């Protein structure tokens, strides 16, 4: 999974999965631009902080990355938020945040990145969907809906832009041991270490995913090793179905 000479934009780069992706891609030789609300302290070749809910920022992000890196071969739409609860427990604020980050931002970034990639002969886009978007679980209505939307968008774009040499795929994790997951447990009054260990016992492989487990699959999808993979939704779940 060699990426020497490649340039990549990664959103949500301050999170557990995003930082692991950035590290892996730089180790593989890529020049990397990172985007998040704050990107302070992240090792990268270009830092592009901002709020993905701001349409102007999302629209301009691919071109800013291309300008900073001297091109754009790879885009990883990794930023995401989790809203828990049934529809009746979902506020307008929860709705706007989930749709803005999980759906609208990737849409805007893909729309802007595809022409840049096409002009240079192609590229790869990897979106972060979720097993929960393919087979929804309980008490995450809006989250499941947004991840189903990005999964469907990925499949459609994969077909529509393959002829331009642009491969568009999605990685679909289940639970991942990230700060976001742990903070969610804390907010609900659970000890994160205990909760993560208990979750691990529900996974056939014996543990929930670490960020690096997801980052390595993103690396595969972004690299020439996945040169014939297009429009795919690749589940990375340790054998655990959504329940």
C-alpha positions as MATLAB code, in Angstrom:
seq = 'XXXXXXXXXXXXXXXXXXXXXXXXXXXXXXXXXXXXXXXXXXXXXXXXXXXXXXXXXXXXXXXXXXXXXXXXXXXXXXXXXXXXXXXXXXXXXXXXXXXXXXXXXXXXXXXXXXXXXXXXXXXXXXXXXXXXXXXXXXXXXXXXXXXXXXXXXXXXXXXXXXXXXXXXXXXXXXXXXXXXXXXXXXXXXXXXXXXXXXXXXXXXXXXXXXXXXXXXXXXXXXXXXXXXXXXXXXXXXXXXXXX';
ca = [
       0.000    0.000    0.000;
       2.627    2.459   -1.165;
       1.463    6.084   -1.455;
       4.719    7.814   -2.384;
       3.983   10.816   -4.563;
       0.293   10.861   -3.628;
      -1.532   13.745   -1.969;
      -4.423   13.266    0.433;
      -7.077   15.295    2.235;
      -8.427   13.806    5.467;
     -11.381   15.270    7.371;
     -12.041   14.552   11.021;
      -8.288   14.272   11.379;
      -8.241   15.135   15.079;
     -10.331   12.091   16.000;
      -9.084    8.597   16.744;
      -9.658    7.139   13.286;
      -8.703   10.310   11.425;
      -5.382   10.723   13.196;
      -4.572    7.054   12.576;
      -5.332    7.484    8.861;
      -3.140   10.574    8.627;
      -0.273    8.803   10.355;
      -0.565    5.700    8.164;
      -0.708    7.703    4.930;
       2.303    9.817    5.815;
       4.244    6.679    6.744;
       3.345    5.295    3.295;
       4.831    8.350    1.612;
       1.790   10.549    0.965;
       1.660   14.290    1.502;
      -1.335   14.908    3.749;
      -3.668   17.835    4.421;
      -5.702   17.525    7.610;
      -9.035   19.183    8.323;
     -10.961   19.462   11.581;
     -12.287   22.160   13.865;
      -8.828   22.162   15.440;
      -5.801   20.509   13.857;
      -3.252   21.748   16.362;
      -0.616   19.160   17.152;
      -1.412   16.878   14.205;
       1.622   16.030   12.072;
       0.727   16.877    8.476;
       1.963   18.715    5.423;
      -0.951   21.167    5.429;
      -3.365   22.196    8.169;
      -6.812   23.378    7.084;
      -8.943   23.994   10.185;
     -12.609   24.871    9.943;
     -16.206   23.871   10.597;
     -17.563   21.414    8.041;
     -21.068   22.715    8.700;
     -20.066   25.957    6.993;
     -20.871   25.390    3.342;
     -18.225   27.777    2.024;
     -15.505   25.993    3.989;
     -16.574   22.517    2.812;
     -16.968   23.665   -0.794;
     -13.476   25.170   -0.891;
     -11.636   22.494    1.099;
     -10.547   20.223   -1.803;
      -9.114   23.134   -3.791;
      -7.325   24.475   -0.730;
      -5.826   21.019   -0.165;
      -4.791   20.744   -3.823;
      -3.181   24.183   -3.699;
      -1.317   23.383   -0.482;
      -0.112   19.945   -1.589;
       0.398   20.504   -5.298;
      -2.452   18.229   -6.299;
      -5.159   15.984   -4.894;
      -5.152   12.214   -5.416;
      -7.032   10.990   -2.337;
      -9.922   12.310   -0.254;
     -10.996   10.644    2.990;
     -14.339   11.915    4.266;
     -13.839   10.626    7.786;
     -15.459   13.324    9.950;
     -18.602   12.177   11.709;
     -20.800   12.611   14.754;
     -23.024   10.160   16.623;
     -26.476   11.211   17.775;
     -28.142    8.646   20.020;
     -31.831    8.158   20.697;
     -35.135    7.616   18.966;
     -36.607   10.193   16.602;
     -38.825   11.483   19.405;
     -35.700   12.232   21.463;
     -33.883   14.035   18.629;
     -33.690   17.824   18.771;
     -33.439   20.164   15.806;
     -29.857   20.840   16.892;
     -29.036   17.111   16.816;
     -30.648   16.837   13.389;
     -28.756   19.783   11.903;
     -25.418   18.633   13.345;
     -25.806   15.050   12.113;
     -26.965   15.985    8.632;
     -24.394   18.744    8.313;
     -21.333   16.715    9.288;
     -22.292   13.190    8.210;
     -24.044   13.914    4.908;
     -23.851   17.469    3.606;
     -20.127   17.969    4.172;
     -19.064   14.758    2.359;
     -21.463   15.643   -0.469;
     -19.967   19.105   -0.851;
     -16.389   17.839   -0.604;
     -16.957   15.097   -3.175;
     -18.703   17.527   -5.517;
     -15.709   19.852   -5.352;
     -13.002   17.164   -5.391;
     -14.220   15.087   -8.328;
     -13.502   17.726  -11.017;
     -10.040   18.348   -9.526;
      -9.255   14.622   -9.620;
     -10.764   14.129  -13.074;
      -8.590   16.899  -14.511;
      -5.514   14.997  -13.290;
      -6.616   11.590  -14.550;
      -8.383   10.163  -11.512;
      -8.049    9.456   -7.828;
      -9.660    7.732   -4.883;
     -12.315    8.851   -2.418;
     -13.003    6.897    0.765;
     -16.056    7.766    2.835;
     -16.635    6.597    6.401;
     -20.081    5.027    6.578;
     -21.047    2.440    9.216;
     -22.410   -1.064    9.645;
     -25.281    0.764   11.348;
     -26.100    2.464    8.066;
     -26.398   -0.885    6.290;
     -28.388   -2.693    8.985;
     -29.764   -0.129   11.455;
     -29.688   -0.849   15.164;
     -31.923    0.549   17.911;
     -31.837    3.997   19.507;
     -29.657    5.665   16.870;
     -32.315    6.747   14.371;
     -30.674    9.845   12.912;
     -27.160    8.390   13.015;
     -28.296    5.280   11.122;
     -30.140    7.429    8.604;
     -27.112    9.616    7.892;
     -24.793    6.651    7.510;
     -27.278    4.953    5.184;
     -27.304    8.150    3.149;
     -23.515    8.296    2.793;
     -23.414    4.585    1.934;
     -25.959    5.065   -0.840;
     -24.225    8.205   -2.094;
     -20.947    6.275   -2.230;
     -22.457    3.548   -4.379;
     -24.052    6.050   -6.742;
     -20.886    8.117   -7.107;
     -18.851    4.963   -7.556;
     -20.851    4.153  -10.669;
     -21.118    7.710  -11.953;
     -17.422    8.610  -11.811;
     -15.585    5.350  -12.460;
     -15.200    6.316  -16.123;
     -13.154    9.317  -14.963;
     -10.692    7.055  -13.196;
     -12.068    7.974   -9.780;
     -12.738    5.099   -7.390;
     -15.225    5.930   -4.661;
     -15.733    3.470   -1.806;
     -16.742    3.448    1.848;
     -15.436    1.769    4.951;
     -18.191    0.619    7.321;
     -16.962    0.091   10.888;
     -18.898   -1.190   13.876;
     -17.718   -0.061   17.337;
     -14.229    1.468   17.422;
     -12.181    2.300   20.523;
     -11.994    6.052   19.965;
     -12.217    9.080   22.258;
     -15.699    9.736   20.819;
     -16.900    6.270   21.859;
     -15.341    6.591   25.304;
     -16.771   10.052   25.938;
     -20.192    8.706   24.996;
     -19.890    6.051   27.687;
     -18.790    8.660   30.231;
     -21.768   10.893   29.439;
     -24.071    7.969   30.126;
     -22.371    7.196   33.436;
     -20.334    4.145   32.383;
     -16.660    3.477   33.007;
     -15.103    3.558   29.513;
     -12.558    0.787   30.119;
     -15.214   -1.549   31.498;
     -17.672   -0.709   28.728;
     -15.092   -1.259   25.991;
     -14.102   -4.611   27.514;
     -17.737   -5.706   27.732;
     -18.324   -4.684   24.127;
     -15.285   -6.714   23.109;
     -16.873   -9.867   24.502;
     -19.738   -9.455   22.014;
     -17.347   -9.507   19.033;
     -16.390  -12.862   17.480;
     -12.776  -11.700   17.121;
     -12.748  -10.920   20.844;
     -12.338   -7.127   20.857;
     -13.778   -4.012   19.296;
     -11.760   -2.304   16.591;
      -8.841   -0.009   17.268;
      -8.505    3.100   15.046;
      -5.554    1.487   13.255;
      -7.766   -1.434   12.186;
      -9.995    1.000   10.293;
      -7.094    3.113    9.036;
      -5.465    0.103    7.384;
      -8.651   -0.649    5.438;
      -8.890    2.988    4.366;
      -5.273    2.716    3.240;
      -6.159   -0.305    1.129;
      -9.143    1.416   -0.493;
      -7.095    4.533   -1.239;
      -4.153    2.625   -2.682;
      -3.512    0.915   -6.003;
      -3.969   -2.410   -4.217;
      -7.709   -1.656   -4.515;
      -7.450   -0.604   -8.151;
     -10.509   -2.697   -9.146;
     -12.637   -1.845   -6.089;
     -15.265    0.770   -6.880;
     -18.599    1.607   -5.270;
     -17.960   -0.887   -2.469;
     -19.182   -0.746    1.123;
     -16.535   -2.644    3.051;
     -17.588   -3.742    6.538;
     -14.899   -3.862    9.214;
     -16.692   -5.332   12.200;
     -14.705   -8.247   13.640;
     -17.557  -10.542   12.619;
     -20.113   -8.763   14.843;
     -23.498   -7.965   13.298;
     -25.446   -4.877   14.330;
     -27.812   -5.755   17.168;
];
